[in-house]
Amino acid sequence: MAAQLSAPAVVESWNGKDVKLGEVEAALAQLRAATASAGGPPNIRTSVMTHIAWVPEEWRDQARTALAGMAERHPSRTILLDPQPDSGKNRIDATVTLECYAVPDSERSICSEIISLELQGTRAKAPASIVEPLLITDLPVFLRWRGEPPWGSPELDQMVTLTDRLIVDSTEWDDLPYPYRRLVELYERTAVSDIAWSRTSRWRMLLASLWPGIADVSTIRVHGTQAQACLVAGWLRSRLGRDDIVFDVDERERLEGIDLDGKAAPFPPGDPPAPSDVLSDELDRFTRDPVYEAAVRAIAS
């Protein structure tokens, strides 16, 4: 169905400064009532999850690109958190948007809710108390954290407690592989996905097809990001049960090739997925990924 939907047929928005959470819920109810009375098709509120995104200012443009088109694939309540701890104010500013998509061959439309909250001053330090009243009861909660999480911080600890799955992209992190050690600490608290890992899937399948010849590989060179090099190396170490595989990286913006003992591996079929496609795939996962966890442990040790 998602592939058949197109641009939203109805978009309604509300803005508020220094708001209380009750005003946000009231605004959502008013927007739904407004679309219902506008003479359009009846609306189906078909949220399948609550999708939270922690998006500091430097990641806003990338977040918008990844989120484009997500509403029609995963009808949900999306809560975008924009932390502004140094704003000099202690308040919440909000924008609430209702996007409704007409269902082909139907007289109904599917609606998604987008709640964008600017957490100013001390509000940025207590996000869980703000988000929790906005969660939809009995639906899974996904948290996309843009940039490297502030390991050990109250805000990360609070948000992990609320979520069923934490989605990160270790390509956005510095000083790899060291941050993976902190990520491992979260495995027993929530399921974890890494978009950098997802972007290596075509190459991992290709390398697996080289068995048993790949069993004796001693060095790999990854033409891609530092995160992709770490994760591919960790995957090989964990799958082969060897910690002596040496790796290095030829820094590129995307994964463009892998050399095994100095020889280029074949190129896998297909094209790299778009950012929204990768995020969409991660929102379809509801359980822990033991292969990914083993790869991270192997590279973090």
C-alpha positions in Angstrom: 0.0 0.0 0.0 2.8 2.4 0.9 4.2 2.3 -2.7 0.8 3.3 -4.1 0.3 6.4 -1.9 1.6 9.7 -3.1 1.8 13.3 -1.9 -0.4 14.1 1.1 -3.9 15.0 0.1 -4.3 17.1 3.2 -1.8 18.9 5.4 -2.9 20.8 8.5 -0.6 22.5 10.9 -0.6 24.3 14.3 2.2 26.3 16.0 2.5 27.3 19.6 5.1 29.1 21.8 5.8 28.2 25.4 3.2 25.4 25.3 2.0 22.8 27.7 1.6 19.2 26.6 -2.1 19.3 26.9 -2.2 22.0 24.3 -0.3 19.7 21.9 -2.8 16.9 22.3 -5.7 19.4 21.9 -4.1 20.7 18.7 -3.9 17.2 17.3 -7.6 16.6 18.1 -8.6 19.9 16.4 -6.6 19.1 13.3 -8.2 15.7 12.9 -11.6 17.3 13.4 -10.8 20.0 10.8 -9.8 17.5 8.2 -12.9 15.4 8.9 -15.2 18.5 8.4 -13.4 19.7 5.2 -15.4 17.4 3.0 -12.5 15.1 2.2 -12.4 11.3 2.6 -12.9 9.9 6.1 -9.6 9.6 8.0 -8.1 6.4 9.4 -5.8 7.1 12.3 -3.5 4.1 11.7 -0.4 4.6 13.8 1.7 1.5 14.0 4.4 3.0 16.3 5.6 6.1 18.0 8.7 7.3 16.1 11.0 9.7 18.1 13.9 11.5 16.6 16.5 13.4 18.6 17.8 16.0 16.1 20.3 18.6 17.2 20.5 21.7 15.0 23.5 20.4 12.9 21.5 17.4 11.8 18.2 19.0 10.8 18.6 19.0 7.1 19.8 15.4 7.0 16.8 14.4 9.2 14.3 16.1 6.9 15.8 14.2 3.9 15.5 10.8 5.7 12.0 11.5 7.0 10.7 12.6 3.6 8.0 10.1 2.6 8.2 8.2 5.8 4.6 9.1 6.9 3.0 7.1 4.1 5.2 4.1 4.6 4.8 4.0 8.4 1.7 5.8 9.6 2.8 6.8 13.0 3.0 9.5 15.6 6.4 11.1 14.9 8.0 13.2 17.7 10.9 15.4 16.5 13.0 16.7 19.5 15.1 19.7 18.8 17.3 20.2 22.0 18.4 23.8 22.6 19.9 23.7 26.1 21.7 27.1 25.6 18.7 29.1 24.4 18.5 31.2 27.6 14.8 30.2 27.9 13.1 27.3 29.7 10.1 26.5 27.6 8.7 24.2 24.8 7.8 25.6 21.4 5.8 23.2 19.2 4.6 22.6 15.7 2.0 20.0 15.1 1.3 18.7 11.6 -1.3 16.2 10.3 -0.5 14.6 7.0 -3.3 12.6 5.3 -2.8 10.3 2.3 -5.6 9.2 0.1 -5.8 5.4 -0.2 -6.1 4.3 -3.8 -9.4 2.6 -4.7 -10.9 3.6 -1.4 -13.0 6.4 0.0 -10.7 6.8 3.0 -7.3 8.4 3.8 -4.5 7.4 6.2 -3.2 10.1 8.5 0.1 10.5 10.3 0.9 13.0 13.1 4.2 14.9 13.3 4.9 16.7 16.6 8.0 18.9 16.4 9.2 20.2 19.8 11.9 22.7 20.6 13.2 21.8 24.0 14.7 25.0 25.3 16.9 25.4 28.4 16.3 22.9 31.1 13.6 21.3 29.1 16.3 19.7 26.9 17.7 17.9 30.0 14.4 16.1 30.9 13.1 14.8 27.5 11.4 11.6 28.8 9.0 13.5 31.0 8.0 15.5 28.0 7.7 12.7 25.5 6.1 10.0 27.7 2.6 11.7 27.8 2.7 11.8 24.0 3.4 8.1 23.4 0.6 6.0 22.0 -0.4 3.3 24.4 0.5 -0.3 23.5 2.5 0.6 20.4 6.3 0.1 20.0 8.5 3.2 20.4 11.5 3.8 18.1 14.2 6.4 18.8 16.4 7.7 16.0 19.4 9.5 17.6 21.2 11.8 15.2 24.9 12.2 15.8 26.9 10.4 18.5 24.8 10.0 21.6 26.2 11.7 24.8 27.2 8.5 26.5 26.1 8.4 30.1 24.1 11.5 29.9 20.7 11.8 31.7 18.9 12.6 28.5 20.2 9.5 26.7 19.5 7.3 29.8 15.9 8.6 30.0 15.1 8.1 26.3 16.6 4.6 26.2 14.3 3.7 29.1 11.3 4.7 27.0 12.2 3.0 23.7 11.9 -0.5 22.2 14.6 0.2 19.6 17.4 2.7 19.4 18.4 3.6 15.8 21.8 5.2 15.3 24.2 5.8 12.4 27.8 5.3 13.6 28.9 7.0 10.3 28.1 10.2 12.2 30.5 9.4 15.1 34.2 10.3 15.6 37.1 8.3 17.0 35.8 4.9 15.9 35.9 2.1 17.0 36.0 3.4 20.6 32.3 4.6 20.8 31.2 1.0 20.0 32.3 0.0 23.5 29.7 2.4 24.9 27.0 1.2 22.5 27.5 -2.4 23.7 26.5 -1.2 27.2 23.0 -0.5 25.9 22.3 -3.9 24.4 20.6 -5.3 27.5 18.4 -2.3 27.8 17.0 -1.9 24.3 17.3 -3.3 20.8 19.8 -1.4 18.7 20.0 -0.7 14.9 22.9 1.0 13.1 22.2 2.5 9.7 25.9 2.1 8.9 25.5 -1.6 9.4 22.5 -1.7 7.1 24.4 0.0 4.3 26.9 -2.9 4.3 24.3 -5.6 3.8 24.8 -6.0 0.0 28.6 -6.4 0.6 28.2 -8.8 3.5 26.0 -11.1 1.3 28.7 -10.9 -1.4 31.5 -11.8 0.9 29.5 -14.7 2.4 29.1 -16.0 -1.1 32.9 -16.3 -1.4 33.0 -19.1 1.3 35.1 -21.2 1.8 37.8 -19.1 0.1 37.2 -16.2 2.5 37.9 -18.3 5.6 41.7 -17.7 5.3 41.6 -13.9 4.6 44.1 -12.0 6.8 43.6 -8.4 5.7 40.7 -6.3 4.4 40.7 -2.8 3.0 37.3 -1.1 2.8 36.7 1.8 0.4 34.0 3.5 2.4 33.3 5.1 5.7 35.3 4.4 8.9 32.1 2.9 10.4 31.6 0.6 7.5 35.2 -0.6 7.7 34.9 -1.3 11.4 31.6 -3.2 11.0 32.6 -5.3 8.1 35.8 -6.2 9.9 33.9 -7.0 13.1 31.4 -9.1 11.1 34.2 -11.2 9.5 36.0 -11.6 12.9 32.8 -12.7 14.6 31.6 -15.0 11.8 35.0 -16.6 11.3 35.8 -16.8 15.0 39.1 -15.0 14.4 40.4 -11.8 16.1 43.6 -11.6 13.9 41.9 -10.1 10.8 43.6 -6.7 10.1 41.6 -3.9 8.4 42.1 -0.4 7.2 39.9 2.1 5.3 40.2 4.2 2.2 37.8 7.0 3.3 34.8 7.5 0.9 31.3 8.9 1.4 29.8 5.5 0.7 30.9 1.9 0.4 32.5 1.5 -3.0 34.7 -1.6 -2.7 36.4 -4.1 -0.5 39.9 -5.6 -1.0 40.7 -9.0 0.4 44.4 -9.7 1.0 45.1 -7.0 -1.7 42.6 -8.3 -4.3 39.4 -6.5 -5.1 36.2 -8.4 -4.2 33.5 -8.6 -6.9 31.0 -5.8 -6.9 27.5 -6.8 -5.5 24.4 -6.3 -7.6 21.9 -3.5 -7.0 22.1 0.1 -6.0 22.7 1.7 -2.6 19.4 2.4 -0.9 18.1 6.0 -0.3 18.3 7.4 3.3 14.5 7.1 3.7 14.6 3.5 2.5 17.2 2.6 5.1 15.3 4.2 7.9 12.1 2.6 6.7 13.7 -0.9 6.8 15.0 -0.3 10.4 11.4 0.7 11.5 10.3 -2.7 10.3 12.5 -4.5 12.8 11.2 -5.4 16.2 13.8 -7.7 17.7 17.5 -7.7 18.5 20.0 -8.5 15.8 22.5 -11.0 17.3 24.8 -10.9 14.2 25.1 -7.1 14.4 25.7 -7.2 18.1 28.4 -9.8 17.6 30.1 -7.7 15.0 30.2 -4.7 17.2 31.5 -6.7 20.2 34.2 -8.1 18.0 35.4 -4.7 16.8 35.0 -3.0 20.2 37.0 -5.6 22.2 
